[in-house]
């Protein structure tokens, strides 16, 4: 489950820089 949380957090960071499509 920790991996999922990390992925979501990284997704948010990417959204700020570039649209996250892998979300």
N, C-alpha and C positions, 0 to 999 in steps of 0.2 A: 504493500500500500504506500510505503514511503516513496517508491519510484514514481507512482502516479502523481503524488503531491508535487514531487520535484518537476515532473513533466509539465504540470499545469503552471507552476511558478515560472518555469523557463518560457512557456508559451506566452504568458502575460508580458514578460520582458521583451520577447520578440515582437509582440503586437505593438509595443511602443516604438520599436525601430522599424520593423517590417511586418506586413500583414501575416499572421500565423495561419497557414493552411493545414499544417499537420495536426492542428488542435483536434 
